[in-house]
Amino acid sequence: MGDKSLFRQFLQASTVGLSLVLATFIGLAIGYWLDKLFGSSPWLTIIFLIIGIIAGFRELFRIAKKQGDGTDDKDI
């Protein structure tokens, strides 16, 4: 039983890093694509990169809050 809990904690820790990187990359990609579409380089890339970073940290805080509250998704 303890091994499953430890494994679950490792999975949740890796999810935090992955969601932060993916949100940043997706924001960067959308901004880059829109800059190419509208010819507004580099402004939309910068704006969407910042939005992606904010989204990633928001997810990080959401996961941290869920862990702090002691709630878990195993019942879902």
MARTI-63876 format. One record per residue (C-alpha): chain; residue in one letter; x, y, z. Coordinates in steps of 0.25 Angstrom, whole numbers, plus 2048, in hexadecimal, padded with zeros to 3 digits. Each point is the difference from the previous one (the first is absolute). Layout:
<ch A	aa a	u X	v Y	w Z> $
...
REM end
This chain:
<ch A	aa m	u 800	v 800	w 800> $
<ch A	aa g	u 80B	v 80A	w 803> $
<ch A	aa d	u 807	v 7FD	w 7F3> $
<ch A	aa k	u 7F4	v 804	w 7F8> $
<ch A	aa s	u 7FF	v 80D	w 808> $
<ch A	aa l	u 80F	v 803	w 7FD> $
<ch A	aa f	u 7FE	v 7FD	w 7F2> $
<ch A	aa r	u 7F3	v 809	w 7FF> $
<ch A	aa q	u 808	v 80B	w 806> $
<ch A	aa f	u 80B	v 7FF	w 7F6> $
<ch A	aa l	u 7F6	v 800	w 7F5> $
<ch A	aa q	u 7FA	v 80D	w 806> $
<ch A	aa a	u 80D	v 806	w 801> $
<ch A	aa s	u 803	v 7FD	w 7F1> $
<ch A	aa t	u 7F3	v 806	w 7FC> $
<ch A	aa v	u 803	v 80D	w 806> $
<ch A	aa g	u 80D	v 802	w 7F8> $
<ch A	aa l	u 7F9	v 7FB	w 7F3> $
<ch A	aa s	u 7F4	v 809	w 801> $
<ch A	aa l	u 809	v 80C	w 803> $
<ch A	aa v	u 809	v 7FD	w 7F3> $
<ch A	aa l	u 7F4	v 7FC	w 7F8> $
<ch A	aa a	u 7F8	v 80D	w 803> $
<ch A	aa t	u 80C	v 809	w 7FD> $
<ch A	aa f	u 803	v 7F9	w 7F3> $
<ch A	aa i	u 7F1	v 800	w 7FB> $
<ch A	aa g	u 800	v 80F	w 803> $
<ch A	aa l	u 80D	v 802	w 7F9> $
<ch A	aa a	u 7FB	v 7F8	w 7F4> $
<ch A	aa i	u 7F3	v 807	w 7FF> $
<ch A	aa g	u 806	v 80E	w 801> $
<ch A	aa y	u 80B	v 7FC	w 7F5> $
<ch A	aa w	u 7F5	v 7FB	w 7F7> $
<ch A	aa l	u 7F7	v 80D	w 802> $
<ch A	aa d	u 80D	v 808	w 7FD> $
<ch A	aa k	u 802	v 7F9	w 7F3> $
<ch A	aa l	u 7F1	v 802	w 7FD> $
<ch A	aa f	u 7FF	v 80E	w 803> $
<ch A	aa g	u 80F	v 805	w 7FE> $
<ch A	aa s	u 801	v 806	w 80D> $
<ch A	aa s	u 80D	v 7F9	w 805> $
<ch A	aa p	u 804	v 800	w 80B> $
<ch A	aa w	u 7F4	v 806	w 808> $
<ch A	aa l	u 7F6	v 7F4	w 800> $
<ch A	aa t	u 80B	v 7F6	w 803> $
<ch A	aa i	u 804	v 808	w 80C> $
<ch A	aa i	u 7F1	v 802	w 805> $
<ch A	aa f	u 7FD	v 7F1	w 7FE> $
<ch A	aa l	u 80C	v 7FB	w 806> $
<ch A	aa i	u 7FD	v 808	w 80D> $
<ch A	aa i	u 7F2	v 7FB	w 800> $
<ch A	aa g	u 805	v 7F2	w 7FE> $
<ch A	aa i	u 80A	v 802	w 80C> $
<ch A	aa i	u 7F5	v 806	w 808> $
<ch A	aa a	u 7F7	v 7F4	w 7FD> $
<ch A	aa g	u 80B	v 7F6	w 804> $
<ch A	aa f	u 802	v 806	w 80D> $
<ch A	aa r	u 7F1	v 801	w 803> $
<ch A	aa e	u 7FF	v 7F1	w 7FD> $
<ch A	aa l	u 80D	v 7FE	w 80A> $
<ch A	aa f	u 7F9	v 808	w 80B> $
<ch A	aa r	u 7F3	v 7F8	w 7FD> $
<ch A	aa i	u 807	v 7F3	w 802> $
<ch A	aa a	u 807	v 805	w 80C> $
<ch A	aa k	u 7F3	v 805	w 807> $
<ch A	aa k	u 7FA	v 7F2	w 7FD> $
<ch A	aa q	u 80C	v 7F9	w 807> $
<ch A	aa g	u 7FF	v 80A	w 80B> $
<ch A	aa d	u 7F1	v 7FE	w 802> $
<ch A	aa g	u 803	v 7F1	w 801> $
<ch A	aa t	u 7F6	v 7FD	w 7F4> $
<ch A	aa d	u 803	v 7F6	w 7F6> $
<ch A	aa d	u 7FA	v 7FC	w 7F3> $
<ch A	aa k	u 7FF	v 7F1	w 803> $
<ch A	aa d	u 7F1	v 800	w 802> $
<ch A	aa i	u 7FE	v 806	w 7F3> $
REM end
